[in-house]
Amino acid sequence: MIESWIAVSASYLSSPKAKDSLALDPYWPKWDSPWWHMTLLWELGRADAIPSEAAEAMLAAIEAKYVRFFPNPREPLPPGKDGHRDALCHCALGNMYQALSARGLDLDARAPWMRAWFLHYQLPDGGLNCDEKAYETGGSSSVQSTMPALEAVLAAGRPLTPVEEHFVDRGAEYLLERRLAFRLRDAQLMDPSFLDIGFPRFYDYDILRGLSFIAEWARLRRRRVPRRAVNWVIEALDERFPDGRVKIEKPGLVATEGSLLRDKEGNWIKGKSSSFPLLDSTRKPGIISEALTRSWSHTRKTLESRLEG
């Protein structure tokens, strides 16, 4: 059944409705707009189903719509710009960067500002934060903001530059120091929901997502992973999914978040989020996720030769 819904989303992305949506805004509304169809297809491992013309249209819309920096107290938006609609955040850009790259767009050549963005906004602790106030004082990072940016830079498909190596190494240290989910200041969980495995992630975080990055970083950078930092995650996932097949434990952000919607007068207002069939069919708690199962299998196998201590 999922293949039929993939076909429906692919068809939508080639439709006049999707083109009209992109013309109004590349990102809004959540969740039934081209942005979310594309990023879900990528998370499913089916970026190939994104029509090439839709990927090209998304890149063109991003280039035309957004300022090429993250608005913050040191770098404010120009007058008349809306922070919610005229600017991107790290997690949004990180996810779409990966989706378009997986579809075959050479973003290093065509949109080099995207990769430079991630490298520029790394904070002293090694992460990033979509709360602009963090860049006023060099504050602490958010693991949710950090993860998509780290994934995007690591998945370059080419040897990393020294600056990129430093970026992903510092990001890995940020995660490992926190054992993927714990605050440094008091050793308490950042958020209990991070323990539950969700799908789709979009810009949500869970311990499998963090562990998957660490495994891939260790493989590509030929690094060892301290057992004390990750063994608790491996043991928890082995216990919860003894056959290796990962069941969705939370529906992610899609279950709770609202959206900006365009009213009849053309104004953007706050309202309820919407959905679409592929999203509904892949996010239900209790179902086995083939995408998450592939991720866990690859991560578990990769870490077998990378753990130390």
Secondary structure, 3 states (H helix, E strand, C coil): CHHHHHHHHHHHHCCHHHHHHHHHCCCCCCCCCHHHHHHHHHHCCCHHHCCHHHHHHHHHHHHHHCCCCCCECCECCCCCCCCCCCCCCHHHHHHHHHHHHHCCCCHHHHCHHHHHHHHHCCCCCCCECCCCCHHHHCCCCEHHHHHHHHHHHHCCCCCCCHHHHHHHHHHHHHHHHCCCCECCCCCCECCHHHHCCECCCCCCCCHHHHHHHHHHHHHHHCCCEEHHHHHHHHHHHHHHCCCCCCECCECHHHHCCCEEEECCCCCEEEECCCCCHHHHHHCCCCCECHHHHHHHHHHHHHHCCCEEC
